[in-house]
Amino acid sequence: MNDGLHLDNTYYDRPTLIRLARKKETDPQAPEWEKALWTFLSAWMNDRPDVAVRTSGSTGTPTTLLIRKDLFLNSAAMTLDFLKVHPGEKALLCLSANYIAGKMMIVRAMSGRLKLTAVSPQVEAILSHDDSVDFSAMVPLQARAILNRTDGRSRIERIGKLLLGGAPITPDLEKQLAPLGNQIYATYGMTETVSHIALRRLNGPDRSPYYRVFPGVSISTDGNGCLMIDAPALADHPIRTTDIVRMVGQTEFEIIGRYDNIVNSGGIKYSPEVIEQKLADVISDRFIISSMPDPKLGEKLILIIEAVNRHQYDWNRLKALLQERLSPYECPKRAFFLEKFPTAGNDKLSRREITRKALH
C-alpha cells in the first residue's frame, strides 16, 4: 500500500498525513467537505483493518458497514487497470468523502500514485478549477449543472476519463454526453461492493446500453430476474441485489428497474423505471412513477412531478401526452406535485419518501 498522498500540489508522507488529519478533522473553520476528507484519511491511516462506511439510504434506512481496507485497494486497482489510469496523472475529487464514491477517489489517488486536487462538491467550486485533469468522478446532478453553463461542454471535456454514478442518468443527460470527446462512463455498484463492479460507456464509438463487469466479477440472476454478484476480491460472499436486469452474455447486463419498485396493479406487474424512460422527453421536470392504494386494482399507477408551479401542468393536456407514449394500462391514473423531491446521498431520489409526501 502506498501510504503517501499527493494532494493539492503537495506530497504528504504517512506521518504528515496523520498529523494533518488529526488537526483538520476537528478544525471548526474547515468546511464540511474538507473535514470529511481528513476524517477519512484519519480512519485510513489508523491501525484498524477496516473503515466504517455509511450507506446513502436511497433504498432503505441508512446503515454503517465496516469494510476491510484490502477490499478498498482491490476495488481501486480494478478501476485504475480497467481505465488505464497511470501513476503521476492528475485526478480531481469533487465528491463528498462521506460516501463510498468520494472515499474511493482518495484511495485510488493514494494507491495509484495520482496527483489529487480536492474541491467542494458544489458546481461553482468545480468550475473554479480551470486545469485539465486525467480522471474524476461526479454524480449526474453535477454533470448536468455544468453542462447547462455556456462553456459546460468544454469543462466536461477537460476531464480525460469521467465516472458518473450514485444516481440514475436520465436519457436527456446521456444525449448531452454522447457527442463529447473524452471518455465518460456510467458506474454500477453499491457500498457493499466497495463502489462499482461494472462500467458502461456513455459516449464515443464504444458507447453502449450495457454495463460490462470487471475481470474477476461474476454475475447471474435469481428467480425474479434480479442481479446476483460474486466478486471475491470485493466482498466475502455473493450479493443479491434488487435490480432487475437483462443479461447479455456472461459479462454484460442492462438494467430494467428495481424489484422493490414494482407496482402490481390489477394483477399486472409494472416497472416504474420502464414507464419513466418512455416519458423522459415529455416531462421536463424531475418526476417518478409510483402507486397508491386502489379498492379495485389493489394499487394504481400515479405520476409525481417536482414543480415549483404546479399550475404550469394542465392534467387533460398531460394525460393526452401520456396516452400517446404509453399503453392504456401503463397510464398513471392521477398526478401529484411536490415543490422539492426528497433525496438521499448523492442526489438519489428517495422514492418512498416522495410518494409518502405526495399522498399526505
C-alpha positions in Angstrom: 0.0 0.0 0.0 1.2 3.5 -0.9 0.9 5.4 2.4 1.6 8.8 1.0 -0.7 11.2 -0.9 0.0 13.9 -3.5 -2.8 16.4 -2.6 -3.3 19.9 -3.9 0.2 20.2 -5.4 2.0 18.9 -2.2 3.2 15.4 -1.4 2.5 14.2 2.2 4.1 11.1 3.6 2.2 9.0 6.2 3.4 10.7 9.4 2.5 14.1 7.9 -0.9 12.9 6.8 -1.7 11.5 10.2 -0.7 14.8 11.9 -2.7 16.9 9.5 -5.7 14.7 9.7 -5.9 15.0 13.5 -5.7 18.7 13.2 -8.0 19.3 10.2 -10.9 16.9 11.0 -11.6 18.9 14.2 -11.0 22.4 12.7 -14.1 24.4 13.4 -13.2 26.8 10.5 -12.9 24.0 7.9 -15.9 23.4 5.6 -17.8 20.1 5.9 -16.4 18.6 2.7 -12.8 19.2 3.8 -13.5 17.7 7.3 -14.9 14.7 5.6 -11.8 14.2 3.5 -9.5 14.4 6.5 -11.7 12.3 8.7 -11.5 9.5 6.1 -7.7 9.9 5.8 -7.5 9.7 9.6 -9.5 6.4 9.6 -7.5 5.1 6.7 -4.2 5.8 8.4 -5.1 4.2 11.8 -4.2 0.6 12.8 -7.6 -0.8 12.2 -8.0 -3.3 9.3 -11.3 -1.7 8.3 -13.2 1.6 7.7 -16.7 2.5 8.7 -18.8 3.5 5.6 -22.3 4.8 5.8 -24.7 3.8 3.0 -26.8 6.5 1.3 -30.2 5.1 2.4 -31.7 5.5 -1.1 -33.3 2.1 -0.9 -34.0 1.9 2.9 -32.6 3.1 6.2 -29.0 4.3 6.1 -26.7 1.8 7.7 -23.0 1.7 8.6 -20.8 -1.0 7.2 -17.3 -2.0 8.2 -15.3 -2.6 5.1 -11.8 -4.0 5.1 -9.0 -1.8 3.7 -7.7 -4.5 1.5 -11.1 -4.5 -0.3 -10.8 -0.8 -0.9 -7.4 -1.4 -2.5 -8.7 -4.2 -4.7 -11.5 -2.0 -5.9 -9.1 0.8 -6.7 -6.8 -1.5 -8.7 -9.7 -2.8 -10.7 -10.8 0.7 -11.7 -7.3 2.0 -12.4 -6.5 -1.0 -14.5 -9.7 -1.0 -16.5 -9.4 2.7 -17.3 -5.6 2.6 -17.7 -5.0 5.4 -15.3 -1.3 5.7 -14.7 0.9 7.0 -11.8 1.6 10.7 -11.9 -1.7 11.5 -13.7 -4.0 14.2 -12.3 -7.2 13.4 -10.5 -10.0 15.6 -9.2 -12.0 14.9 -6.1 -15.3 16.8 -6.3 -17.5 14.3 -4.3 -18.1 14.2 -0.6 -15.8 11.8 1.2 -18.7 11.0 3.5 -19.8 8.4 0.9 -18.1 5.4 -0.8 -17.6 7.2 -4.1 -15.6 10.0 -2.6 -13.6 7.7 -0.3 -12.7 5.6 -3.3 -11.3 8.5 -5.3 -8.9 9.2 -2.4 -7.9 5.6 -2.2 -7.3 5.4 -6.0 -5.2 8.5 -5.7 -3.1 7.0 -2.9 -2.7 3.5 -4.3 -2.3 4.7 -7.9 0.2 7.5 -7.0 -2.0 10.1 -8.7 -1.8 13.9 -8.2 -5.1 14.7 -6.5 -6.8 18.0 -6.2 -9.8 18.3 -3.8 -12.6 20.9 -4.2 -16.0 21.4 -2.7 -18.7 19.2 -4.4 -20.6 22.5 -5.3 -20.7 23.2 -9.0 -19.2 26.6 -8.5 -16.1 25.2 -6.9 -15.7 22.6 -9.7 -15.9 25.3 -12.3 -13.3 27.4 -10.5 -10.8 24.6 -11.1 -9.5 25.5 -14.5 -6.8 22.9 -15.0 -7.4 19.8 -17.2 -7.3 16.5 -15.3 -6.9 12.9 -16.4 -9.5 11.3 -14.1 -12.5 12.3 -12.0 -15.9 11.1 -10.8 -19.2 13.0 -10.4 -22.9 12.5 -9.7 -25.2 13.2 -12.6 -26.5 16.3 -10.8 -23.1 17.9 -11.0 -22.5 17.0 -14.7 -26.0 18.2 -15.6 -25.4 21.6 -13.9 -22.1 22.0 -15.5 -23.4 21.2 -19.0 -26.1 23.9 -18.5 -23.4 26.5 -18.5 -22.3 28.2 -21.7 -18.9 26.6 -21.6 -20.2 23.4 -19.9 -19.2 21.1 -22.8 -15.6 22.2 -22.8 -15.5 22.0 -19.0 -16.5 18.3 -19.0 -14.1 17.5 -21.9 -11.2 18.8 -19.7 -11.6 15.6 -17.8 -9.9 12.8 -19.7 -11.8 9.9 -18.0 -15.0 10.7 -16.1 -17.1 8.4 -14.0 -20.8 9.2 -13.3 -22.7 7.3 -10.7 -24.7 7.5 -7.4 -28.0 8.2 -9.2 -29.7 7.3 -12.5 -28.5 9.0 -15.6 -31.5 10.5 -17.5 -31.9 9.9 -21.2 -31.6 13.7 -21.7 -28.3 13.8 -19.9 -27.0 10.8 -21.7 -27.9 12.5 -25.0 -25.9 15.6 -24.0 -22.9 13.5 -23.1 -22.9 11.3 -26.2 -21.0 13.7 -28.6 -18.3 14.7 -26.1 -14.7 13.9 -27.0 -13.4 12.5 -23.7 -14.2 9.1 -22.0 -17.4 9.1 -19.9 -18.7 6.0 -18.1 -21.8 5.2 -16.0 -21.0 3.2 -13.0 -22.9 0.3 -11.4 -22.2 -0.7 -7.8 -23.0 -0.1 -4.2 -21.4 0.4 -0.8 -21.4 -3.4 -0.3 -19.2 -3.9 -3.4 -16.8 -1.1 -2.4 -18.0 1.2 -5.2 -18.6 0.0 -8.7 -18.2 -3.5 -10.2 -19.2 -2.6 -13.8 -19.0 0.4 -16.2 -21.0 1.4 -19.2 -19.5 3.8 -21.9 -21.8 6.8 -22.5 -20.0 8.4 -25.4 -17.7 7.7 -28.3 -17.5 4.7 -30.6 -17.7 2.3 -27.6 -20.9 3.8 -26.4 -23.2 1.0 -25.1 -26.5 0.4 -23.3 -24.8 -2.5 -21.4 -22.7 -2.5 -18.3 -19.6 -4.6 -18.5 -18.2 -6.1 -15.3 -14.6 -6.0 -14.2 -12.4 -9.1 -14.6 -12.9 -11.3 -11.6 -16.5 -10.4 -11.1 -19.2 -13.0 -11.9 -22.9 -12.2 -12.4 -26.1 -14.1 -12.7 -29.8 -13.6 -12.0 -32.2 -15.1 -9.4 -35.8 -16.3 -9.9 -37.1 -12.7 -10.0 -34.6 -11.6 -12.7 -32.5 -9.7 -10.1 -28.8 -9.3 -10.4 -26.5 -11.6 -8.3 -22.9 -10.5 -7.9 -20.0 -12.8 -7.0 -16.8 -10.6 -6.5 -14.4 -12.4 -4.2 -11.9 -9.5 -4.3 -14.6 -7.1 -3.1 -17.0 -9.0 -0.9 -16.7 -12.1 1.3 -19.9 -13.6 0.0 -22.2 -13.2 -3.1 -24.5 -10.2 -3.1 -28.2 -10.4 -4.1 -29.4 -7.1 -5.4 -33.0 -5.9 -6.1 -32.0 -4.6 -9.6 -33.9 -6.4 -12.4 -31.5 -6.9 -15.3 -31.3 -8.4 -18.7 -28.1 -10.4 -19.1 -26.1 -10.1 -22.3 -23.7 -13.0 -22.3 -21.8 -13.7 -19.1 -20.1 -10.2 -18.6 -22.7 -7.6 -19.6 -26.2 -6.6 -18.5 -28.8 -4.0 -19.0 -30.8 -2.5 -16.0 -34.6 -2.8 -16.3 -35.6 -1.4 -12.9 -35.8 -2.3 -9.2 -37.8 -5.2 -7.9 -38.8 -3.3 -4.8 -40.3 -0.5 -7.0 -42.6 -3.0 -9.0 -46.3 -2.0 -8.9 -48.9 -4.8 -9.1 -52.0 -3.2 -10.5 -54.9 -5.4 -11.3 -52.7 -8.4 -11.3 -50.2 -6.9 -13.8 -46.7 -6.0 -12.7 -45.3 -2.7 -13.9 -41.7 -1.4 -13.6 -41.9 2.3 -12.9 -38.4 2.8 -14.5 -39.6 1.4 -17.8 -42.5 3.8 -17.9 -40.3 6.7 -16.9 -38.0 6.0 -19.8 -40.9 6.3 -22.2 -41.8 9.7 -20.7 -38.3 11.1 -20.4 -38.7 13.7 -23.3 -42.3 14.5 -22.4 -41.9 15.9 -18.9 -39.1 18.5 -18.5 -39.2 18.5 -14.6 -38.0 15.6 -12.5 -40.7 13.0 -11.9 -41.3 9.5 -10.8 -44.0 6.8 -11.5 -45.3 5.4 -8.2 -48.5 3.9 -6.9 -51.3 4.4 -4.3 -53.9 2.0 -2.9 -57.0 1.3 -5.0 -60.0 -0.7 -3.9 -60.4 -2.4 -7.3 -56.9 -2.7 -8.6 -55.1 -3.1 -5.3 -52.6 -0.5 -6.5 -52.9 2.1 -9.2 -50.2 3.9 -11.0 -49.6 7.6 -10.3 -47.3 10.3 -11.6 -45.4 12.6 -9.2 -43.7 15.7 -10.6 -41.3 18.0 -9.0 -42.6 21.5 -9.9 -42.5 24.8 -8.0 -45.5 25.9 -10.0 -48.0 23.0 -10.4 -50.3 25.2 -12.4 -47.9 25.0 -15.4 -49.3 21.5 -15.9 -52.8 21.0 -17.3 -53.9 17.5 -16.4 -56.0 17.0 -19.5 -53.2 18.0 -21.8 -50.7 16.0 -19.8 -53.0 13.0 -19.9 -53.2 13.2 -23.7 -49.4 13.2 -23.9 -49.2 10.2 -21.6 -51.7 8.3 -23.7 -49.5 9.0 -26.8 -46.5 7.3 -25.3 -48.0 4.6 -23.0 -50.3 1.7 -23.3 -53.7 2.2 -21.7 -52.7 0.1 -18.7 -49.4 1.9 -18.2 -51.1 5.4 -18.0 -51.0 6.9 -14.5 -54.5 7.5 -13.1 -53.6 10.6 -11.1 -50.8 13.3 -11.0 -49.4 14.8 -7.8 -46.9 17.6 -7.4 -44.1 18.4 -4.9 -42.1 21.6 -4.9 -38.9 19.7 -3.9 -38.2 16.0 -4.1 -36.5 14.4 -1.0 -33.2 12.9 -1.8 -30.7 10.5 -0.2 -27.0 10.9 -0.5 -25.5 11.9 -3.9 -28.8 13.2 -5.2 -30.5 9.8 -5.2 -34.3 10.2 -5.2 -36.0 8.8 -2.1 -39.0 7.2 -3.9 -40.7 6.1 -0.8 -40.4 9.5 0.9 -41.5 11.2 -2.3 -44.6 9.0 -2.5 -45.4 9.5 1.2 -45.2 13.3 0.9 -47.3 13.4 -2.2 -50.1 11.3 -0.7 -50.2 13.2 2.6 
